[in-house]
Amino acid sequence: MKNNPRALAVEALTRVFQNKAYSNIEISNILNKSDMSDADSRLMTNIVYGVIQNKYVLEYQLDPYLKDKKLDLWLNLLLQTAVYQMAYLDKIPAHAILNESTEIAKQRANQGAGNLVNAVLRNFQRHGSRVMPGSDSVFDMSRLYSVPRWLVDLFEKEQGLEKTEEILKSINHPSHISIRVNTNKTTVADLKKTLDEQGFDMSLSKISPVGLVCEHGNLVNTEEFREGLYTIQDESSMLVAPALDVQPDSKVLDACAAPGGKTTHIASYLKSGEGEVTALDIHKHKTKLILENSERMGYSDIISTGAIDARKAKEVLNTTFDRILVDAPCSGLGLMRRKPELRYFRHEEDLRNLQRVQLEILDSMVDLLDVDGKMVFSTCTFDDAENEQVVEKFLAAHKNFELVPVKHDEVMSKSVKNGMLKVLPSDYFTDGFFIATFVRKN
């Protein structure tokens, strides 16, 4: 079933949940090896994301017919793909879903597996979807929006019940595609016009003056992308480079830089021959991505790279910087719209472990920042443990640093509290994000 979208959806989902893999990467790998039509490719992608985003709902619908049977992972996921199609994709005939799912089970295992799938799905078809609970409690919201209970508890504690429901509703909608315009090569208006003419239907970002957004389309496969007129970047991450308040002659360290989106944004503020960016990543192969991006965007004379663990940077680098960006490793909870599987793979202890890593990286930057220099700390998550608590602990340990208000456009003012900027996924339909700025006093 090399080109069967339903069979390939099961394959992708099995890889995701068996290997804790990213869904977008597994989808891409499968699409690259298949010969499906565009319609079948879209169906496969829809099924994969739909099952991940609604997993608890689908399990709830299947429970009465499985009666605690222990099924192989792929078989359980096959049933979930079928129920997802029957419950959510009303243009596909139920008999086609049932027959093909039964055939997939037979071909992947045996007649017995096919019989089980046929019986379960006929039962579901006969009785229809069970009524889901409301959203009156944390438990109800966990099941209704397919988000682990501990995460809903965390969001409710930090954001309140109403805001939590807004977040959970938001992350189960398909994400937009956003790009950052390289204003050293073109203007936002000119690029928007060009891409509109190609059928992309671009709109202006609500939060970044250099951002454009569209619903769908392959924006990597254009001449404008190849020429470096723009790069793919989420809108919220476009707020980071401006927060550094970079000057044309700034000497900048991007401590956790791959794949280089923020690095090239920083470089766009610098003057060739005067300013420079040193971009680090712990993995050597990822520094190649930074170099490729810098070459494409036209900043290879400004950006240099190093394969260095940011926690050991002070032991390796023998210079100082007037600007440092620590876009720290984090849980990625702000990315759950684009990477919905993250909700199932993260655990509460991960936040504490990542906080420790974040503080180690910040600690290693202390002596690398010039007096009066600025250091921006950012993450693509919105929980307190990886953000406000890190800021508090860093300042307590380093009395020669102070927190200063994040530089931001007026449109983002409502997202700034106590000088720190936090964007929730439901605020502007972007990734969740956090930014804080420190200045070294002496």
C-alpha positions in Angstrom: 0.0 0.0 0.0 2.8 2.3 -1.0 0.5 5.0 -2.3 -2.5 4.5 0.0 -3.1 7.7 2.0 -4.9 5.9 4.8 -2.2 3.2 5.2 0.5 5.8 5.1 -1.3 7.9 7.7 -1.2 4.9 10.0 2.5 4.4 9.2 3.3 8.1 10.0 1.3 8.0 13.3 3.0 4.7 14.3 6.4 6.3 13.8 5.3 9.4 15.8 4.0 7.6 18.8 6.5 4.7 18.8 9.6 6.9 18.3 8.4 10.2 19.8 9.1 11.7 16.4 7.9 15.0 15.0 4.8 14.6 12.8 5.8 17.1 10.2 9.1 15.3 9.6 7.5 11.9 9.4 4.8 13.3 7.0 7.5 14.8 4.8 9.6 11.6 4.8 6.6 9.6 3.6 5.5 12.1 1.0 9.0 12.2 -0.5 9.0 8.4 -1.0 5.4 8.1 -2.2 3.8 8.9 -5.5 0.4 10.1 -4.3 -1.7 12.7 -5.9 -2.0 16.1 -4.3 -5.5 15.2 -3.0 -4.3 12.0 -1.4 -1.3 13.8 0.1 -3.6 16.3 1.7 -5.9 13.5 3.0 -3.0 11.7 4.6 -1.7 14.9 6.2 -5.2 15.7 7.4 -5.7 12.3 9.0 -2.3 12.4 10.8 -2.8 15.8 12.3 -6.5 15.1 13.0 -5.7 12.0 15.0 -3.0 13.6 17.0 -5.1 16.7 17.8 -8.2 14.6 18.8 -6.6 11.5 20.2 -8.4 11.4 23.6 -11.7 12.1 21.8 -11.1 9.2 19.4 -10.1 6.9 22.3 -13.3 7.9 24.1 -15.4 7.0 21.1 -13.7 3.6 20.7 -13.8 2.6 24.4 -17.2 0.9 24.3 -16.2 -1.4 21.4 -12.7 -2.3 22.5 -13.6 -3.2 26.2 -10.0 -2.8 27.4 -8.6 -5.0 24.6 -4.8 -4.7 24.4 -4.1 -3.9 20.7 -0.8 -3.3 18.9 -0.1 0.4 18.5 -0.6 0.4 14.8 -3.9 -1.3 15.0 -5.2 1.1 17.7 -4.1 4.0 15.5 -5.7 2.5 12.5 -9.0 2.4 14.3 -8.5 6.0 15.4 -7.8 7.1 11.8 -11.1 5.4 10.7 -13.2 7.0 13.5 -11.6 10.4 12.8 -12.6 10.2 9.1 -16.1 9.0 9.9 -16.7 11.6 12.6 -14.8 14.6 11.1 -14.6 14.2 7.3 -18.1 14.2 6.1 -17.3 14.1 2.4 -15.9 10.6 2.6 -18.5 7.7 2.5 -18.4 5.6 5.6 -18.4 2.4 3.6 -15.2 3.4 1.8 -13.5 4.1 5.1 -14.7 0.9 6.7 -13.7 -1.3 3.7 -10.3 0.2 3.2 -9.5 0.2 6.9 -10.4 -3.5 7.1 -8.2 -4.2 4.1 -5.2 -2.4 5.6 -5.6 -4.5 8.8 -5.7 -7.7 6.8 -2.7 -6.8 4.7 -0.6 -5.5 7.6 -1.5 -8.5 9.9 -4.1 -11.1 9.1 -7.8 -11.9 8.6 -8.4 -11.8 12.4 -7.2 -8.2 12.5 -9.4 -7.3 9.6 -12.4 -8.9 11.3 -11.8 -6.9 14.5 -11.5 -3.6 12.6 -14.7 -4.4 10.6 -16.7 -5.3 13.7 -15.5 -2.2 15.7 -16.2 0.2 12.9 -19.6 -1.3 12.1 -20.5 -0.9 15.7 -19.4 2.7 15.7 -21.3 3.4 12.5 -24.4 1.8 14.0 -24.4 3.8 17.3 -22.7 7.0 16.2 -20.5 9.3 18.2 -20.9 9.4 21.9 -21.7 12.8 23.4 -18.5 14.5 24.7 -18.4 16.1 28.1 -18.5 19.9 28.5 -15.6 22.0 29.6 -16.6 22.8 33.2 -13.6 21.1 34.8 -9.9 20.4 34.1 -10.7 16.8 33.6 -13.4 17.6 31.0 -11.2 20.0 29.1 -8.3 17.4 29.1 -10.5 14.9 27.3 -12.4 17.3 25.2 -9.3 19.0 23.7 -7.0 16.0 23.9 -4.4 17.6 26.2 -2.9 15.7 29.2 -4.4 16.5 32.5 -1.2 17.8 34.0 -0.8 20.4 31.3 -4.4 21.5 31.6 -3.8 21.8 35.4 -0.7 23.9 34.8 -2.4 26.2 32.3 -5.4 26.6 34.6 -3.2 27.4 37.6 -1.2 30.0 35.6 -3.7 31.4 33.2 -7.1 30.7 34.7 -9.9 28.5 33.4 -11.3 30.8 30.8 -7.9 31.6 29.2 -7.0 28.0 29.4 -10.0 27.0 27.3 -9.1 29.7 24.8 -5.6 28.2 24.5 -6.8 24.7 24.1 -9.4 25.6 21.5 -6.7 27.6 19.6 -4.0 24.9 19.4 -6.3 22.4 17.6 -6.8 24.6 14.6 -4.4 24.4 11.6 -1.5 26.8 11.8 -0.9 29.5 9.3 2.3 29.9 7.3 4.3 33.0 8.2 7.4 34.5 6.5 9.8 37.3 7.5 10.6 39.7 4.7 14.3 40.4 4.1 13.9 44.2 4.0 17.5 44.7 2.8 16.5 43.0 -0.5 12.8 44.0 -1.0 9.9 45.7 0.8 7.0 44.1 2.5 4.5 45.7 0.0 6.5 44.6 -3.0 6.9 41.0 -1.8 3.3 40.8 -0.8 2.2 41.9 -4.3 4.6 39.4 -6.0 3.4 36.4 -3.9 -0.3 37.4 -4.2 0.2 37.3 -8.0 1.4 33.7 -7.6 -1.8 32.8 -5.8 -0.6 32.8 -2.1 -3.1 35.3 -0.8 -0.7 36.9 1.7 -1.8 39.2 4.6 0.1 41.5 6.8 1.2 40.2 10.2 -0.6 41.7 13.1 2.4 41.7 15.4 5.5 42.2 13.2 6.1 44.9 10.6 8.3 42.6 8.6 5.9 39.6 8.6 3.5 38.2 6.1 1.0 35.4 6.6 -1.0 33.0 4.4 -3.3 30.0 5.0 -1.5 27.4 3.0 1.0 26.8 0.1 4.6 25.8 -0.5 6.5 29.0 0.2 9.8 27.2 0.2 9.5 26.4 -3.5 9.6 29.9 -5.0 12.3 31.9 -6.8 11.8 34.6 -4.2 12.7 32.2 -1.3 15.7 30.9 -3.2 16.9 34.5 -3.8 16.6 35.2 0.0 13.8 37.8 -0.2 12.2 36.1 2.8 12.6 33.2 5.2 10.0 31.0 6.9 9.6 32.1 10.5 6.8 32.2 13.0 5.5 35.7 13.7 6.2 35.6 17.5 9.8 34.7 16.9 10.1 37.8 14.8 9.8 39.8 18.0 13.2 38.6 19.3 15.8 40.4 17.2 14.1 43.8 17.7 14.2 43.2 21.5 18.0 43.1 21.3 18.1 46.8 20.2 20.9 46.0 17.8 23.0 48.9 16.4 24.7 48.8 13.0 28.1 48.2 14.6 27.0 45.7 17.3 29.0 42.6 18.1 26.3 39.9 18.7 26.4 36.4 20.1 23.5 34.1 19.1 24.1 31.4 21.6 21.6 28.8 20.5 21.2 29.7 16.8 20.1 26.9 14.5 18.6 26.9 12.0 19.4 30.6 11.8 16.1 32.5 11.4 16.7 34.8 14.3 20.4 35.0 13.3 19.7 36.4 9.9 17.1 38.8 11.4 19.8 40.1 13.7 22.2 40.5 10.8 19.6 42.6 8.9 20.2 45.4 11.4 24.0 45.3 11.1 26.2 47.1 8.7 28.7 45.0 6.7 32.3 45.6 7.8 31.1 47.1 11.2 28.7 44.7 12.9 29.0 40.9 13.2 27.1 37.9 14.6 28.7 34.8 16.0 26.1 32.0 15.9 26.6 28.8 18.0 24.9 25.5 18.0 25.8 22.3 19.9 25.5 20.2 16.7 27.9 20.8 13.9 25.5 19.7 11.2 23.1 22.4 12.4 25.7 25.1 12.0 25.6 24.2 8.3 21.9 25.2 8.2 22.9 28.6 9.7 25.5 29.1 7.0 23.1 28.1 4.2 20.5 30.5 5.5 23.0 33.3 5.9 24.3 32.7 2.3 20.8 32.7 0.8 19.7 35.8 2.7 22.9 37.7 1.8 24.6 37.9 5.3 27.5 35.5 4.9 30.0 38.3 5.5 28.3 39.2 8.8 27.6 35.8 10.2 30.1 33.3 11.5 29.4 30.0 13.2 30.7 27.6 15.8 29.8 24.1 17.0 29.8 24.9 20.7 27.6 23.9 23.6 26.4 27.2 24.9 26.9 26.1 28.5 30.6 26.0 27.7 30.8 29.1 25.6 32.8 31.1 28.2 35.5 28.4 28.1 35.9 28.6 24.4 35.3 32.2 23.3 38.0 34.7 24.0 36.1 37.8 23.3 33.1 39.7 24.6 29.9 41.0 23.0 27.6 44.0 23.4 24.5 42.0 22.6 23.8 38.3 23.4 20.7 36.3 22.5 19.9 33.1 24.5 17.0 31.6 22.6 17.1 28.7 25.0 16.2 25.0 24.6 12.7 24.6 26.0 9.7 22.3 26.2 8.2 23.9 23.0 4.7 24.0 24.5 4.2 27.2 22.5 4.5 25.1 19.3 1.7 22.7 20.0 -0.4 24.0 17.1 2.4 23.1 14.6 3.7 20.1 16.5 0.6 18.7 18.3 2.4 15.5 19.4 4.5 17.5 21.9 1.6 17.5 24.3 1.9 13.7 24.7 5.7 13.6 24.9 6.3 16.2 27.6 6.2 15.6 31.3 6.2 17.9 34.3 9.7 17.0 35.3 10.9 18.1 31.8 10.1 21.7 32.8 12.4 21.5 35.8 15.2 19.8 33.9 15.0 22.4 31.1 15.0 25.3 33.6 18.3 23.9 34.9 19.8 23.9 31.4 18.5 27.4 30.6 20.1 28.8 33.8 23.4 27.0 33.0 23.4 28.7 29.5 22.6 32.1 31.0 25.3 31.7 33.6 27.9 30.9 31.0 27.0 34.2 29.2 27.6 36.5 32.2 31.3 37.2 31.5 30.8 37.3 27.7 28.6 40.4 27.9 30.1 43.8 27.9 29.2 46.3 30.7 26.0 48.1 29.6 25.4 45.4 27.1 22.0 43.7 26.6 21.2 40.0 26.8 17.8 38.7 25.6 16.4 35.5 26.9 13.6 33.9 24.9 11.8 30.6 24.7 9.0 29.1 22.5 6.9 28.2 25.5 4.7 30.1 28.0 4.9 28.2 31.3 6.3 30.1 34.3 8.9 27.4 35.1 10.8 28.0 31.9 10.3 31.8 31.8 9.5 34.0 34.8 11.1 31.6 37.3 14.3 31.5 35.2 14.5 35.2 35.1 13.9 35.4 38.9 16.6 32.8 39.7 19.1 34.4 37.2 18.8 37.8 38.8 19.1 36.4 42.3 22.4 34.8 41.3 23.8 37.7 39.4 23.4 41.0 41.2 25.3 42.9 38.4 22.4 42.3 36.0 19.1 43.9 36.0 15.9 43.3 34.1 14.8 46.1 31.7 11.6 46.4 29.8 11.6 44.5 26.5 11.8 46.7 23.5 8.6 46.2 21.5 6.1 47.8 19.1 3.1 49.5 20.7 0.8 46.8 19.2 2.4 44.3 21.6 2.0 46.4 24.8 -0.9 44.2 26.1 1.4 41.2 26.0 4.1 42.9 28.3 3.8 42.4 32.0 6.5 43.5 34.5 8.7 44.3 31.6 8.6 40.8 30.1 6.8 39.9 26.9 4.7 36.7 26.8 2.5 35.6 23.9 0.0 32.9 24.4 -1.0 30.7 21.4 -4.5 32.1 21.5 -3.5 35.7 21.6 -2.6 36.2 17.9 -2.8 32.7 16.5 1.0 32.4 16.6 3.4 30.2 18.5 3.4 30.8 22.3 6.6 32.8 23.2 8.4 34.6 26.0 11.1 37.4 25.9 13.0 39.1 28.7 15.9 41.5 28.5 18.8 41.9 30.9 21.5 44.6 31.1 24.9 44.1 32.7 25.6 47.0 35.1 29.2 46.3 36.0 
